[in-house]
Structure formats: structure tokens, C-alpha cells
Amino acid sequence: VFGTAKISNPHQRSVRKLLLAAPKGQRVVDWYPPVLNHNFGGIYEDPFYMRRQDQLERLRRRGKGPPKKGQGKRAKTKKTKK
């Protein structure tokens, strides 16, 4: 009865084998190096992130930075319609 059912795809792995296999999650996590954030304890500074922050600061000083949350184009059009 068990394991004798005809499988539509002979190359498909059975669910029983999938459930019995040891989980690979922690091994996969251990394989990759830890992710360094933009400023990792003062040791690593991401040059692309730092350049973007400088550029945003310059734009904000000129009044051309991104709008604050809830003050974008869509919010302005809704205010004028009412």
C-alpha cells in the first residue's frame, strides 16, 4: 500500500522523502558571510550609500529633496479636489 502508488512524474521527489530529510536552513545561513550594514561599527562604510546620503542632503538644502510622508503629488491633488 505505502510507496506503491503510481506517480505521474517518475522524477518528482516524494513528499515522504522531503519530510524525512534534515532541514537545510541553518546550513544555508552559515554558508553566506554576515551582511555588513552601511556603517558597520565604524569599520565599513558603504561608499554608494554615503554618496547617496550626501546627494540627498544637497538636494534637501536646495528644497528639491523627496517630500515628507503624506505630502506628495497624490496628497496634494486630493486636497484640491475637496
PyMOL Python script that loads the backbone (N, CA, C, O; Angstrom):
from pymol import cmd

cmd.read_pdbstr("""\
ATOM      1  N   VAL A   1       0.825  -1.183   0.000  1.00  0.00           N
ATOM      2  CA  VAL A   1       0.000   0.000   0.000  1.00  0.00           C
ATOM      3  C   VAL A   1       0.869   1.247   0.000  1.00  0.00           C
ATOM      4  O   VAL A   1       0.656   2.145  -0.814  1.00  0.00           O
ATOM      5  N   PHE A   2       1.857   1.318   0.911  1.00  0.00           N
ATOM      6  CA  PHE A   2       2.678   2.526   1.006  1.00  0.00           C
ATOM      7  C   PHE A   2       3.823   2.458   0.008  1.00  0.00           C
ATOM      8  O   PHE A   2       4.562   1.475  -0.031  1.00  0.00           O
ATOM      9  N   GLY A   3       3.967   3.493  -0.789  1.00  0.00           N
ATOM     10  CA  GLY A   3       5.057   3.558  -1.762  1.00  0.00           C
ATOM     11  C   GLY A   3       4.760   2.807  -3.031  1.00  0.00           C
ATOM     12  O   GLY A   3       5.631   2.716  -3.897  1.00  0.00           O
ATOM     13  N   THR A   4       3.579   2.267  -3.182  1.00  0.00           N
ATOM     14  CA  THR A   4       3.279   1.513  -4.393  1.00  0.00           C
ATOM     15  C   THR A   4       2.373   2.290  -5.338  1.00  0.00           C
ATOM     16  O   THR A   4       2.068   1.821  -6.435  1.00  0.00           O
ATOM     17  N   ALA A   5       1.941   3.479  -4.918  1.00  0.00           N
ATOM     18  CA  ALA A   5       1.069   4.270  -5.773  1.00  0.00           C
ATOM     19  C   ALA A   5       1.858   4.765  -6.982  1.00  0.00           C
ATOM     20  O   ALA A   5       3.027   5.134  -6.869  1.00  0.00           O
ATOM     21  N   LYS A   6       1.198   4.766  -8.139  1.00  0.00           N
ATOM     22  CA  LYS A   6       1.855   5.200  -9.354  1.00  0.00           C
ATOM     23  C   LYS A   6       2.005   6.723  -9.325  1.00  0.00           C
ATOM     24  O   LYS A   6       1.039   7.440  -9.064  1.00  0.00           O
ATOM     25  N   ILE A   7       3.205   7.209  -9.591  1.00  0.00           N
ATOM     26  CA  ILE A   7       3.489   8.641  -9.605  1.00  0.00           C
ATOM     27  C   ILE A   7       3.397   9.127 -11.038  1.00  0.00           C
ATOM     28  O   ILE A   7       3.898   8.476 -11.955  1.00  0.00           O
ATOM     29  N   SER A   8       2.756  10.271 -11.233  1.00  0.00           N
ATOM     30  CA  SER A   8       2.597  10.797 -12.591  1.00  0.00           C
ATOM     31  C   SER A   8       3.941  11.202 -13.191  1.00  0.00           C
ATOM     32  O   SER A   8       4.148  11.059 -14.396  1.00  0.00           O
ATOM     33  N   ASN A   9       4.854  11.705 -12.363  1.00  0.00           N
ATOM     34  CA  ASN A   9       6.164  12.114 -12.837  1.00  0.00           C
ATOM     35  C   ASN A   9       7.204  11.282 -12.080  1.00  0.00           C
ATOM     36  O   ASN A   9       7.384  11.492 -10.880  1.00  0.00           O
ATOM     37  N   PRO A  10       7.885  10.357 -12.734  1.00  0.00           N
ATOM     38  CA  PRO A  10       8.834   9.499 -12.014  1.00  0.00           C
ATOM     39  C   PRO A  10      10.045  10.255 -11.459  1.00  0.00           C
ATOM     40  O   PRO A  10      10.726   9.752 -10.566  1.00  0.00           O
ATOM     41  N   HIS A  11      10.321  11.457 -11.977  1.00  0.00           N
ATOM     42  CA  HIS A  11      11.458  12.229 -11.499  1.00  0.00           C
ATOM     43  C   HIS A  11      11.105  13.123 -10.319  1.00  0.00           C
ATOM     44  O   HIS A  11      11.978  13.764  -9.735  1.00  0.00           O
ATOM     45  N   GLN A  12       9.836  13.163  -9.974  1.00  0.00           N
ATOM     46  CA  GLN A  12       9.389  14.006  -8.872  1.00  0.00           C
ATOM     47  C   GLN A  12       9.769  13.363  -7.547  1.00  0.00           C
ATOM     48  O   GLN A  12       9.605  12.157  -7.364  1.00  0.00           O
ATOM     49  N   ARG A  13      10.274  14.167  -6.628  1.00  0.00           N
ATOM     50  CA  ARG A  13      10.669  13.652  -5.323  1.00  0.00           C
ATOM     51  C   ARG A  13       9.426  13.451  -4.463  1.00  0.00           C
ATOM     52  O   ARG A  13       8.542  14.306  -4.437  1.00  0.00           O
ATOM     53  N   SER A  14       9.358  12.342  -3.770  1.00  0.00           N
ATOM     54  CA  SER A  14       8.157  12.063  -2.990  1.00  0.00           C
ATOM     55  C   SER A  14       8.106  12.967  -1.761  1.00  0.00           C
ATOM     56  O   SER A  14       9.140  13.389  -1.244  1.00  0.00           O
ATOM     57  N   VAL A  15       6.915  13.250  -1.313  1.00  0.00           N
ATOM     58  CA  VAL A  15       6.719  14.113  -0.152  1.00  0.00           C
ATOM     59  C   VAL A  15       7.306  13.459   1.086  1.00  0.00           C
ATOM     60  O   VAL A  15       7.824  14.148   1.965  1.00  0.00           O
ATOM     61  N   ARG A  16       7.234  12.158   1.165  1.00  0.00           N
ATOM     62  CA  ARG A  16       7.782  11.430   2.314  1.00  0.00           C
ATOM     63  C   ARG A  16       9.278  11.690   2.448  1.00  0.00           C
ATOM     64  O   ARG A  16       9.771  11.918   3.552  1.00  0.00           O
ATOM     65  N   LYS A  17      10.003  11.658   1.331  1.00  0.00           N
ATOM     66  CA  LYS A  17      11.442  11.908   1.370  1.00  0.00           C
ATOM     67  C   LYS A  17      11.727  13.361   1.750  1.00  0.00           C
ATOM     68  O   LYS A  17      12.691  13.642   2.462  1.00  0.00           O
ATOM     69  N   LEU A  18      10.896  14.270   1.280  1.00  0.00           N
ATOM     70  CA  LEU A  18      11.084  15.671   1.629  1.00  0.00           C
ATOM     71  C   LEU A  18      10.915  15.894   3.128  1.00  0.00           C
ATOM     72  O   LEU A  18      11.685  16.633   3.742  1.00  0.00           O
ATOM     73  N   LEU A  19       9.909  15.252   3.714  1.00  0.00           N
ATOM     74  CA  LEU A  19       9.648  15.438   5.138  1.00  0.00           C
ATOM     75  C   LEU A  19      10.684  14.745   6.014  1.00  0.00           C
ATOM     76  O   LEU A  19      10.961  15.198   7.124  1.00  0.00           O
ATOM     77  N   LEU A  20      11.252  13.661   5.528  1.00  0.00           N
ATOM     78  CA  LEU A  20      12.244  12.939   6.321  1.00  0.00           C
ATOM     79  C   LEU A  20      13.633  13.572   6.244  1.00  0.00           C
ATOM     80  O   LEU A  20      14.468  13.335   7.116  1.00  0.00           O
ATOM     81  N   ALA A  21      13.883  14.360   5.225  1.00  0.00           N
ATOM     82  CA  ALA A  21      15.205  14.973   5.064  1.00  0.00           C
ATOM     83  C   ALA A  21      15.449  16.008   6.157  1.00  0.00           C
ATOM     84  O   ALA A  21      14.522  16.674   6.620  1.00  0.00           O
ATOM     85  N   ALA A  22      16.701  16.128   6.558  1.00  0.00           N
ATOM     86  CA  ALA A  22      17.063  17.116   7.579  1.00  0.00           C
ATOM     87  C   ALA A  22      16.898  18.516   7.001  1.00  0.00           C
ATOM     88  O   ALA A  22      17.239  18.740   5.840  1.00  0.00           O
ATOM     89  N   PRO A  23      16.382  19.463   7.783  1.00  0.00           N
ATOM     90  CA  PRO A  23      16.222  20.831   7.261  1.00  0.00           C
ATOM     91  C   PRO A  23      17.575  21.468   6.952  1.00  0.00           C
ATOM     92  O   PRO A  23      18.546  21.266   7.682  1.00  0.00           O
ATOM     93  N   LYS A  24      17.631  22.230   5.877  1.00  0.00           N
ATOM     94  CA  LYS A  24      18.891  22.818   5.424  1.00  0.00           C
ATOM     95  C   LYS A  24      19.038  24.275   5.817  1.00  0.00           C
ATOM     96  O   LYS A  24      20.065  24.886   5.518  1.00  0.00           O
ATOM     97  N   GLY A  25      18.059  24.843   6.466  1.00  0.00           N
ATOM     98  CA  GLY A  25      18.031  26.273   6.726  1.00  0.00           C
ATOM     99  C   GLY A  25      19.277  26.827   7.382  1.00  0.00           C
ATOM    100  O   GLY A  25      19.859  27.788   6.880  1.00  0.00           O
ATOM    101  N   GLN A  26      19.704  26.242   8.500  1.00  0.00           N
ATOM    102  CA  GLN A  26      20.847  26.784   9.227  1.00  0.00           C
ATOM    103  C   GLN A  26      22.147  26.620   8.446  1.00  0.00           C
ATOM    104  O   GLN A  26      23.025  27.480   8.521  1.00  0.00           O
ATOM    105  N   ARG A  27      22.280  25.534   7.703  1.00  0.00           N
ATOM    106  CA  ARG A  27      23.486  25.344   6.904  1.00  0.00           C
ATOM    107  C   ARG A  27      23.578  26.406   5.810  1.00  0.00           C
ATOM    108  O   ARG A  27      24.663  26.908   5.520  1.00  0.00           O
ATOM    109  N   VAL A  28      22.456  26.742   5.214  1.00  0.00           N
ATOM    110  CA  VAL A  28      22.449  27.767   4.172  1.00  0.00           C
ATOM    111  C   VAL A  28      22.801  29.122   4.777  1.00  0.00           C
ATOM    112  O   VAL A  28      23.553  29.893   4.181  1.00  0.00           O
ATOM    113  N   VAL A  29      22.263  29.412   5.952  1.00  0.00           N
ATOM    114  CA  VAL A  29      22.557  30.685   6.618  1.00  0.00           C
ATOM    115  C   VAL A  29      24.037  30.762   6.976  1.00  0.00           C
ATOM    116  O   VAL A  29      24.655  31.815   6.819  1.00  0.00           O
ATOM    117  N   ASP A  30      24.602  29.677   7.448  1.00  0.00           N
ATOM    118  CA  ASP A  30      26.018  29.668   7.835  1.00  0.00           C
ATOM    119  C   ASP A  30      26.948  29.790   6.622  1.00  0.00           C
ATOM    120  O   ASP A  30      28.087  30.235   6.757  1.00  0.00           O
ATOM    121  N   TRP A  31      26.469  29.399   5.448  1.00  0.00           N
ATOM    122  CA  TRP A  31      27.306  29.413   4.256  1.00  0.00           C
ATOM    123  C   TRP A  31      27.663  30.843   3.850  1.00  0.00           C
ATOM    124  O   TRP A  31      28.800  31.102   3.456  1.00  0.00           O
ATOM    125  N   TYR A  32      26.714  31.769   3.940  1.00  0.00           N
ATOM    126  CA  TYR A  32      26.930  33.132   3.481  1.00  0.00           C
ATOM    127  C   TYR A  32      27.580  33.975   4.577  1.00  0.00           C
ATOM    128  O   TYR A  32      27.296  33.774   5.758  1.00  0.00           O
ATOM    129  N   PRO A  33      28.441  34.905   4.205  1.00  0.00           N
ATOM    130  CA  PRO A  33      29.058  35.773   5.211  1.00  0.00           C
ATOM    131  C   PRO A  33      28.019  36.735   5.780  1.00  0.00           C
ATOM    132  O   PRO A  33      26.998  36.984   5.139  1.00  0.00           O
ATOM    133  N   PRO A  34      28.260  37.277   6.963  1.00  0.00           N
ATOM    134  CA  PRO A  34      27.299  38.225   7.536  1.00  0.00           C
ATOM    135  C   PRO A  34      27.213  39.491   6.674  1.00  0.00           C
ATOM    136  O   PRO A  34      28.204  39.925   6.087  1.00  0.00           O
ATOM    137  N   VAL A  35      26.035  40.061   6.613  1.00  0.00           N
ATOM    138  CA  VAL A  35      25.811  41.257   5.812  1.00  0.00           C
ATOM    139  C   VAL A  35      26.344  42.461   6.572  1.00  0.00           C
ATOM    140  O   VAL A  35      26.007  42.672   7.737  1.00  0.00           O
ATOM    141  N   LEU A  36      27.180  43.247   5.904  1.00  0.00           N
ATOM    142  CA  LEU A  36      27.706  44.461   6.508  1.00  0.00           C
ATOM    143  C   LEU A  36      26.749  45.598   6.206  1.00  0.00           C
ATOM    144  O   LEU A  36      26.436  45.855   5.044  1.00  0.00           O
ATOM    145  N   ASN A  37      26.288  46.271   7.225  1.00  0.00           N
ATOM    146  CA  ASN A  37      25.399  47.404   7.028  1.00  0.00           C
ATOM    147  C   ASN A  37      26.192  48.598   6.532  1.00  0.00           C
ATOM    148  O   ASN A  37      27.405  48.506   6.341  1.00  0.00           O
ATOM    149  N   HIS A  38      25.519  49.707   6.323  1.00  0.00           N
ATOM    150  CA  HIS A  38      26.166  50.870   5.727  1.00  0.00           C
ATOM    151  C   HIS A  38      27.310  51.402   6.591  1.00  0.00           C
ATOM    152  O   HIS A  38      28.324  51.860   6.063  1.00  0.00           O
ATOM    153  N   ASN A  39      27.154  51.344   7.890  1.00  0.00           N
ATOM    154  CA  ASN A  39      28.230  51.761   8.781  1.00  0.00           C
ATOM    155  C   ASN A  39      28.341  50.689   9.853  1.00  0.00           C
ATOM    156  O   ASN A  39      27.664  50.754  10.879  1.00  0.00           O
ATOM    157  N   PHE A  40      29.180  49.722   9.617  1.00  0.00           N
ATOM    158  CA  PHE A  40      29.283  48.549  10.479  1.00  0.00           C
ATOM    159  C   PHE A  40      30.293  48.816  11.587  1.00  0.00           C
ATOM    160  O   PHE A  40      31.476  48.503  11.449  1.00  0.00           O
ATOM    161  N   GLY A  41      29.822  49.393  12.681  1.00  0.00           N
ATOM    162  CA  GLY A  41      30.692  49.643  13.823  1.00  0.00           C
ATOM    163  C   GLY A  41      31.834  50.587  13.521  1.00  0.00           C
ATOM    164  O   GLY A  41      32.864  50.527  14.191  1.00  0.00           O
ATOM    165  N   GLY A  42      31.689  51.454  12.538  1.00  0.00           N
ATOM    166  CA  GLY A  42      32.750  52.373  12.172  1.00  0.00           C
ATOM    167  C   GLY A  42      33.853  51.735  11.357  1.00  0.00           C
ATOM    168  O   GLY A  42      34.808  52.409  10.971  1.00  0.00           O
ATOM    169  N   ILE A  43      33.736  50.435  11.088  1.00  0.00           N
ATOM    170  CA  ILE A  43      34.787  49.733  10.338  1.00  0.00           C
ATOM    171  C   ILE A  43      34.552  49.856   8.838  1.00  0.00           C
ATOM    172  O   ILE A  43      35.471  50.158   8.077  1.00  0.00           O
ATOM    173  N   TYR A  44      33.303  49.616   8.421  1.00  0.00           N
ATOM    174  CA  TYR A  44      32.979  49.580   6.998  1.00  0.00           C
ATOM    175  C   TYR A  44      31.965  50.661   6.685  1.00  0.00           C
ATOM    176  O   TYR A  44      30.920  50.746   7.332  1.00  0.00           O
ATOM    177  N   GLU A  45      32.263  51.475   5.711  1.00  0.00           N
ATOM    178  CA  GLU A  45      31.325  52.484   5.241  1.00  0.00           C
ATOM    179  C   GLU A  45      31.061  52.230   3.768  1.00  0.00           C
ATOM    180  O   GLU A  45      31.988  52.216   2.958  1.00  0.00           O
ATOM    181  N   ASP A  46      29.810  52.030   3.426  1.00  0.00           N
ATOM    182  CA  ASP A  46      29.429  51.759   2.049  1.00  0.00           C
ATOM    183  C   ASP A  46      29.561  53.050   1.237  1.00  0.00           C
ATOM    184  O   ASP A  46      28.840  54.011   1.504  1.00  0.00           O
ATOM    185  N   PRO A  47      30.456  53.096   0.262  1.00  0.00           N
ATOM    186  CA  PRO A  47      30.663  54.344  -0.477  1.00  0.00           C
ATOM    187  C   PRO A  47      29.435  54.776  -1.275  1.00  0.00           C
ATOM    188  O   PRO A  47      29.174  55.972  -1.402  1.00  0.00           O
ATOM    189  N   PHE A  48      28.681  53.825  -1.811  1.00  0.00           N
ATOM    190  CA  PHE A  48      27.496  54.171  -2.595  1.00  0.00           C
ATOM    191  C   PHE A  48      26.422  54.759  -1.692  1.00  0.00           C
ATOM    192  O   PHE A  48      25.753  55.721  -2.068  1.00  0.00           O
ATOM    193  N   TYR A  49      26.252  54.187  -0.502  1.00  0.00           N
ATOM    194  CA  TYR A  49      25.267  54.690   0.462  1.00  0.00           C
ATOM    195  C   TYR A  49      25.660  56.088   0.943  1.00  0.00           C
ATOM    196  O   TYR A  49      24.817  56.981   1.029  1.00  0.00           O
ATOM    197  N   MET A  50      26.934  56.268   1.253  1.00  0.00           N
ATOM    198  CA  MET A  50      27.394  57.565   1.743  1.00  0.00           C
ATOM    199  C   MET A  50      27.238  58.641   0.649  1.00  0.00           C
ATOM    200  O   MET A  50      26.850  59.772   0.944  1.00  0.00           O
ATOM    201  N   ARG A  51      27.538  58.289  -0.603  1.00  0.00           N
ATOM    202  CA  ARG A  51      27.387  59.238  -1.702  1.00  0.00           C
ATOM    203  C   ARG A  51      25.926  59.626  -1.874  1.00  0.00           C
ATOM    204  O   ARG A  51      25.611  60.793  -2.108  1.00  0.00           O
ATOM    205  N   ARG A  52      25.037  58.647  -1.757  1.00  0.00           N
ATOM    206  CA  ARG A  52      23.609  58.931  -1.895  1.00  0.00           C
ATOM    207  C   ARG A  52      23.124  59.836  -0.763  1.00  0.00           C
ATOM    208  O   ARG A  52      22.319  60.739  -0.991  1.00  0.00           O
ATOM    209  N   GLN A  53      23.610  59.597   0.456  1.00  0.00           N
ATOM    210  CA  GLN A  53      23.220  60.441   1.579  1.00  0.00           C
ATOM    211  C   GLN A  53      23.695  61.878   1.379  1.00  0.00           C
ATOM    212  O   GLN A  53      22.966  62.824   1.676  1.00  0.00           O
ATOM    213  N   ASP A  54      24.914  62.038   0.878  1.00  0.00           N
ATOM    214  CA  ASP A  54      25.428  63.385   0.602  1.00  0.00           C
ATOM    215  C   ASP A  54      24.589  64.078  -0.469  1.00  0.00           C
ATOM    216  O   ASP A  54      24.271  65.262  -0.353  1.00  0.00           O
ATOM    217  N   GLN A  55      24.234  63.326  -1.514  1.00  0.00           N
ATOM    218  CA  GLN A  55      23.441  63.895  -2.589  1.00  0.00           C
ATOM    219  C   GLN A  55      22.056  64.314  -2.081  1.00  0.00           C
ATOM    220  O   GLN A  55      21.568  65.386  -2.440  1.00  0.00           O
ATOM    221  N   LEU A  56      21.419  63.479  -1.248  1.00  0.00           N
ATOM    222  CA  LEU A  56      20.112  63.824  -0.700  1.00  0.00           C
ATOM    223  C   LEU A  56      20.192  65.055   0.196  1.00  0.00           C
ATOM    224  O   LEU A  56      19.287  65.890   0.195  1.00  0.00           O
ATOM    225  N   GLU A  57      21.266  65.164   0.953  1.00  0.00           N
ATOM    226  CA  GLU A  57      21.442  66.343   1.814  1.00  0.00           C
ATOM    227  C   GLU A  57      21.552  67.617   0.978  1.00  0.00           C
ATOM    228  O   GLU A  57      20.953  68.637   1.319  1.00  0.00           O
ATOM    229  N   ARG A  58      22.325  67.563  -0.129  1.00  0.00           N
ATOM    230  CA  ARG A  58      22.443  68.727  -1.013  1.00  0.00           C
ATOM    231  C   ARG A  58      21.094  69.092  -1.624  1.00  0.00           C
ATOM    232  O   ARG A  58      20.750  70.270  -1.715  1.00  0.00           O
ATOM    233  N   LEU A  59      20.324  68.077  -2.045  1.00  0.00           N
ATOM    234  CA  LEU A  59      19.012  68.339  -2.635  1.00  0.00           C
ATOM    235  C   LEU A  59      18.056  68.943  -1.619  1.00  0.00           C
ATOM    236  O   LEU A  59      17.287  69.845  -1.953  1.00  0.00           O
ATOM    237  N   ARG A  60      18.094  68.460  -0.386  1.00  0.00           N
ATOM    238  CA  ARG A  60      17.204  68.988   0.652  1.00  0.00           C
ATOM    239  C   ARG A  60      17.515  70.459   0.940  1.00  0.00           C
ATOM    240  O   ARG A  60      16.604  71.261   1.147  1.00  0.00           O
ATOM    241  N   ARG A  61      18.794  70.805   0.953  1.00  0.00           N
ATOM    242  CA  ARG A  61      19.159  72.197   1.200  1.00  0.00           C
ATOM    243  C   ARG A  61      18.635  73.117   0.103  1.00  0.00           C
ATOM    244  O   ARG A  61      18.321  74.279   0.363  1.00  0.00           O
ATOM    245  N   ARG A  62      18.541  72.601  -1.121  1.00  0.00           N
ATOM    246  CA  ARG A  62      18.010  73.388  -2.238  1.00  0.00           C
ATOM    247  C   ARG A  62      16.489  73.311  -2.314  1.00  0.00           C
ATOM    248  O   ARG A  62      15.875  73.981  -3.144  1.00  0.00           O
ATOM    249  N   GLY A  63      15.876  72.496  -1.450  1.00  0.00           N
ATOM    250  CA  GLY A  63      14.425  72.362  -1.457  1.00  0.00           C
ATOM    251  C   GLY A  63      13.909  71.411  -2.512  1.00  0.00           C
ATOM    252  O   GLY A  63      12.736  71.468  -2.882  1.00  0.00           O
ATOM    253  N   LYS A  64      14.779  70.527  -3.006  1.00  0.00           N
ATOM    254  CA  LYS A  64      14.394  69.609  -4.074  1.00  0.00           C
ATOM    255  C   LYS A  64      14.459  68.149  -3.640  1.00  0.00           C
ATOM    256  O   LYS A  64      14.469  67.258  -4.488  1.00  0.00           O
ATOM    257  N   GLY A  65      14.502  67.889  -2.337  1.00  0.00           N
ATOM    258  CA  GLY A  65      14.559  66.532  -1.836  1.00  0.00           C
ATOM    259  C   GLY A  65      13.215  65.843  -1.912  1.00  0.00           C
ATOM    260  O   GLY A  65      12.227  66.459  -2.313  1.00  0.00           O
ATOM    261  N   PRO A  66      13.158  64.572  -1.533  1.00  0.00           N
ATOM    262  CA  PRO A  66      11.881  63.858  -1.558  1.00  0.00           C
ATOM    263  C   PRO A  66      10.911  64.462  -0.548  1.00  0.00           C
ATOM    264  O   PRO A  66      11.332  64.914   0.516  1.00  0.00           O
ATOM    265  N   PRO A  67       9.618  64.475  -0.866  1.00  0.00           N
ATOM    266  CA  PRO A  67       8.647  65.059   0.059  1.00  0.00           C
ATOM    267  C   PRO A  67       8.476  64.192   1.299  1.00  0.00           C
ATOM    268  O   PRO A  67       8.759  62.994   1.278  1.00  0.00           O
ATOM    269  N   LYS A  68       8.014  64.808   2.371  1.00  0.00           N
ATOM    270  CA  LYS A  68       7.747  64.050   3.583  1.00  0.00           C
ATOM    271  C   LYS A  68       6.545  63.156   3.339  1.00  0.00           C
ATOM    272  O   LYS A  68       5.771  63.375   2.408  1.00  0.00           O
ATOM    273  N   LYS A  69       6.401  62.158   4.176  1.00  0.00           N
ATOM    274  CA  LYS A  69       5.317  61.196   4.007  1.00  0.00           C
ATOM    275  C   LYS A  69       3.969  61.917   4.086  1.00  0.00           C
ATOM    276  O   LYS A  69       3.708  62.687   5.011  1.00  0.00           O
ATOM    277  N   GLY A  70       3.123  61.644   3.090  1.00  0.00           N
ATOM    278  CA  GLY A  70       1.800  62.244   3.070  1.00  0.00           C
ATOM    279  C   GLY A  70       1.748  63.619   2.445  1.00  0.00           C
ATOM    280  O   GLY A  70       0.704  64.269   2.492  1.00  0.00           O
ATOM    281  N   GLN A  71       2.848  64.090   1.855  1.00  0.00           N
ATOM    282  CA  GLN A  71       2.857  65.414   1.241  1.00  0.00           C
ATOM    283  C   GLN A  71       3.290  65.348  -0.223  1.00  0.00           C
ATOM    284  O   GLN A  71       3.801  66.326  -0.768  1.00  0.00           O
ATOM    285  N   GLY A  72       3.085  64.202  -0.849  1.00  0.00           N
ATOM    286  CA  GLY A  72       3.479  64.046  -2.243  1.00  0.00           C
ATOM    287  C   GLY A  72       2.427  64.576  -3.201  1.00  0.00           C
ATOM    288  O   GLY A  72       1.496  65.266  -2.786  1.00  0.00           O
ATOM    289  N   LYS A  73       2.574  64.252  -4.497  1.00  0.00           N
ATOM    290  CA  LYS A  73       1.654  64.737  -5.518  1.00  0.00           C
ATOM    291  C   LYS A  73       0.231  64.253  -5.289  1.00  0.00           C
ATOM    292  O   LYS A  73      -0.726  65.017  -5.418  1.00  0.00           O
ATOM    293  N   ARG A  74       0.102  62.973  -4.947  1.00  0.00           N
ATOM    294  CA  ARG A  74      -1.246  62.415  -4.777  1.00  0.00           C
ATOM    295  C   ARG A  74      -1.982  63.098  -3.631  1.00  0.00           C
ATOM    296  O   ARG A  74      -3.179  63.367  -3.733  1.00  0.00           O
ATOM    297  N   ALA A  75      -1.285  63.377  -2.561  1.00  0.00           N
ATOM    298  CA  ALA A  75      -1.928  64.026  -1.411  1.00  0.00           C
ATOM    299  C   ALA A  75      -2.341  65.452  -1.778  1.00  0.00           C
ATOM    300  O   ALA A  75      -3.387  65.928  -1.336  1.00  0.00           O
ATOM    301  N   LYS A  76      -1.542  66.120  -2.569  1.00  0.00           N
ATOM    302  CA  LYS A  76      -1.879  67.492  -2.958  1.00  0.00           C
ATOM    303  C   LYS A  76      -3.093  67.531  -3.876  1.00  0.00           C
ATOM    304  O   LYS A  76      -3.917  68.439  -3.773  1.00  0.00           O
ATOM    305  N   THR A  77      -3.212  66.550  -4.779  1.00  0.00           N
ATOM    306  CA  THR A  77      -4.360  66.528  -5.686  1.00  0.00           C
ATOM    307  C   THR A  77      -5.642  66.216  -4.913  1.00  0.00           C
ATOM    308  O   THR A  77      -6.704  66.740  -5.251  1.00  0.00           O
ATOM    309  N   LYS A  78      -5.564  65.395  -3.910  1.00  0.00           N
ATOM    310  CA  LYS A  78      -6.746  65.087  -3.103  1.00  0.00           C
ATOM    311  C   LYS A  78      -7.208  66.322  -2.328  1.00  0.00           C
ATOM    312  O   LYS A  78      -8.411  66.518  -2.154  1.00  0.00           O
ATOM    313  N   LYS A  79      -6.283  67.150  -1.863  1.00  0.00           N
ATOM    314  CA  LYS A  79      -6.638  68.346  -1.108  1.00  0.00           C
ATOM    315  C   LYS A  79      -7.336  69.358  -2.006  1.00  0.00           C
ATOM    316  O   LYS A  79      -8.259  70.043  -1.565  1.00  0.00           O
ATOM    317  N   THR A  80      -6.904  69.462  -3.270  1.00  0.00           N
ATOM    318  CA  THR A  80      -7.502  70.446  -4.163  1.00  0.00           C
ATOM    319  C   THR A  80      -8.886  70.017  -4.633  1.00  0.00           C
ATOM    320  O   THR A  80      -9.714  70.870  -4.953  1.00  0.00           O
ATOM    321  N   LYS A  81      -9.155  68.716  -4.684  1.00  0.00           N
ATOM    322  CA  LYS A  81     -10.455  68.222  -5.139  1.00  0.00           C
ATOM    323  C   LYS A  81     -11.545  68.496  -4.122  1.00  0.00           C
ATOM    324  O   LYS A  81     -12.703  68.698  -4.489  1.00  0.00           O
ATOM    325  N   LYS A  82     -11.185  68.505  -2.851  1.00  0.00           N
ATOM    326  CA  LYS A  82     -12.211  68.667  -1.809  1.00  0.00           C
ATOM    327  C   LYS A  82     -12.728  70.043  -1.681  1.00  0.00           C
ATOM    328  O   LYS A  82     -13.590  70.303  -0.842  1.00  0.00           O
TER     329      LYS A  82
END
""", "prot")
cmd.dss("prot")
cmd.show_as("cartoon", "prot")
cmd.util.cbc("prot")
cmd.orient("prot")
